[in-house]
């Protein structure tokens, strides 16, 4: 009993030791576009790039696309930003696109979707071709088309992507969503992509009708992935997500956690399940190391399960700004979620783009809605750069 109490005290100390600090920065020079769900990528050193995204303005009913012929370059150390010209095979605009690195100053982009404010136009993007963005110096970028081989995923969006931190040639892509007839359908397959070979391999099949009854996770999109190391074994864990079956227009928001063994390619559910308390989507998920411990965290986003529901552009939602983490080094599924206390000016946002650099998360784009009454609300697009540092 004394040992158990001591272990619990250690867990409390670890939880209480994690703190967050918010900063709102106005970069010197040019400001990033006010858009929803851009891609924000670390390109090595102090350089971040921002591309993709649209401003689907509920107040005016007008959708403005982000033009990928210009890429926003942000310098962390100088807190300065500027737009640089991009040449080559410039892709059209997309939201919720999958990205992963191809070298220090290059990123690969695939999938995604475009829609207008009223959702009357839905265009899902394919994974063939892929597009590669390469940063050349501080004033130029180049887009290049890549035609991958192998088991190329069908057009879909909101796939979960994680790159092997020990071997960046290995990229894993899971789930996603598309349309089948009049309804959305989610996928349950796991793919492996080789950066050097430009090749996809289906390493675990999945079906839109996966409902959890066969020992496999329910098919899902917008699942939060993180990498877990246990001795010599590597796992990918996915948490939350949305299940959409092909026979019903009603989707199901999920809170479960599943673990994929990279070597055996088998799924197991994590028990006891460490629930986050409520579903949240369209925020920033990230993994950090602090004082020898590894945490998986989520911040910002929206939910349909808290407070007043506002009409919004597409769905009734409410914007949230809490940060929650789970200790992923606490194997066996015991790493319960906890709310991280933060100070500073917290941003309210759904649909931001973000990336982790060290112990800080840098976010650009996104928006929130100010509730007025059950029918009306004000949509406010985020400006500048938001930074959340954990220590």
MIGUGU-770280 format. One record per residue (C-alpha): residue in one letter; x negated, y negated, z. Coordinates in steps of 0.25 Angstrom, whole numbers, plus 5000, padded with zeros to 4 digits. Layout:
N
aXYZ ...
% end
This chain:
391
x500050005000 x498949905003 x498249934990 x499549904983 x499749774990 x498349734986 x498549774972 x499849684972 x499049574978 x498049574967 x499149574956 x499749454963 x498449384963 x498149414948 x499549364945 x499449234953 x498049204948 x498549184934 x498949044931 x499248964919 x499048814914 x499748744903 x499148634895 x499848554883 x498848504874 x498948404862 x497848434853 x496948324847 x497248304832 x498348374826 x499448454833 x500048594830 x501348604823 x502648614831 x503048754827 x503548884832 x502749004833 x501448974826 x500249064827 x499149004836 x497849084834 x496449074841 x495449074830 x494249084838 x493448974847 x494348864850 x495248864838 x496648894837 x497548894824 x499048884823 x499848914811 x501248974807 x502548924814 x503748844811 x504548734817 x505948794817 x506648664823 x507948694829 x508248544831 x508148514816 x508448654810 x507148634801 x506048744800 x504648684797 x503548794794 x502148784798 x501248774786 x500048874787 x499248794777 x498848714789 x498348774802 x498248714815 x496948724822 x496748694837 x495448684844 x495648724859 x494348654864 x494648524857 x496148524859 x496248484844 x497148524833 x497248504818 x497848564806 x496848634796 x497148674781 x497348824778 x497148874764 x497349014758 x498549114759 x499349024768 x500549104774 x501949054776 x502449014790 x502849114799 x503249134814 x502849244824 x501749294815 x500649394819 x499249354820 x497949414824 x496449384822 x495549414810 x494249364815 x494049244824 x494549134815 x495549214807 x496949264810 x497949354803 x499449324802 x500549414799 x502049434800 x502949324805 x504249264801 x504849134796 x506249084800 x506948954800 x507648884811 x508948964809 x508349094807 x508949104793 x507649134786 x506849244792 x505549284784 x504649394790 x503249394786 x502449514781 x501149574787 x500649584772 x500049484769 x499349444782 x498749304783 x497449274789 x497049134793 x495549104794 x495048974801 x493948914793 x493248804802 x494048704808 x494748644796 x495248754787 x495948894787 x496248994777 x497449094776 x497149224769 x498149334765 x497849474770 x498549604764 x498449704775 x498549854772 x499149974780 x500449974788 x500749824786 x501949784796 x503249734789 x503649584789 x503949554804 x503649454815 x503349444829 x502349564829 x501549584842 x500049574838 x498849604847 x497449614842 x496449714849 x495649624858 x494449724857 x494549744842 x495249624835 x495249714822 x496449784828 x497749714828 x499049774833 x500449724829 x501749774835 x503249754833 x503849634826 x505249594820 x505849574807 x507249584800 x507949704796 x509249664789 x509949564798 x509249604811 x507849584817 x507049714819 x505849734828 x504749834825 x503949924834 x502749964826 x501249944830 x500249904819 x498749894820 x498049794811 x496549804807 x496049664805 x494849714797 x495649804788 x496849714787 x497649844789 x498949874797 x499150014803 x500450054810 x500050124823 x501350144829 x502750144822 x503950074827 x505350044823 x506349934824 x507250034831 x506250064842 x507050044855 x506150104865 x506850234866 x505750314860 x504650274869 x504150164860 x504350014863 x505549944857 x505249874844 x504949734846 x504449594841 x503849484849 x503149584859 x502049534867 x500749614865 x499449624873 x498249714873 x497949804885 x496649874888 x496649994898 x495350054899 x494950104885 x496450104881 x497049984873 x498549954873 x499449854867 x500649804876 x501849744871 x502849674880 x504249614877 x504749584863 x506049594856 x506749714850 x507549704838 x508249824832 x508749834818 x510149864821 x510449744830 x510349594829 x510049594844 x508649594849 x508149644863 x507049574871 x506049664877 x505249664890 x504549794890 x503049824888 x502449934879 x501049974878 x500350024865 x499150114866 x498250074855 x497550204854 x498650304855 x499650204849 x500750244859 x501750154866 x502050164881 x502950074889 x502349994901 x502950034914 x503349974923 x503749864913 x503149724917 x504349644913 x504149494910 x505549464916 x506149404903 x505849414888 x505149294882 x504749274867 x504049174858 x502949134868 x501549164869 x500949304874 x499549314877 x498449394885 x497349344894 x496249384903 x496149324916 x495249364928 x495049504922 x496549524920 x497249524907 x498649464906 x499649464896 x500549334896 x501649264889 x502049124890 x503149034884 x504249084875 x505749104875 x506749194881 x508249214881 x508249264895 x507949134903 x508749014907 x509648934897 x509648994883 x509448884872 x509848894858 x508548874851 x508248894836 x508549044835 x508849104848 x509349064862 x508049054870 x507448974882 x505948934881 x505048984893 x503648944897 x503249034908 x501949124907 x501949264911 x500849364912 x500649514915 x499249574919 x498949674908 x497849734916 x498849794926 x499049924918 x500250014920 x501249904917 x501149844931 x500749704925 x501949624929 x502249494922 x502049364931 x502349224928 x501049134927 x501149004935 x500748894926 x500448744927 x500348634917 x501348594906 x502048714901 x502548714887 x503948774884 x503848854871 x504348964862 x503649004849 x502248944852 x501049004846 x499949034855 x498549104857 x497649144869 x496249084870 x495549134882 x496449104894 x497349004887 x498549014878 x498648904867 x500048884861 x500548794850 x501948774843 x503248824849 x504448754854 x505448754866 x506848714867 x507448614877 x508848664881 x509948564880 x511248644880 x511748784875 x511748734860 x510648624859 x509248614863 x507948544859 x506848614852 x505448554855 x504148604848 x502848614856 x501748524853 x500248534855 x499548654861 x499948724874 x498948794882 x499148894893 x497948934901 x497949054911 x496949074922 
% end
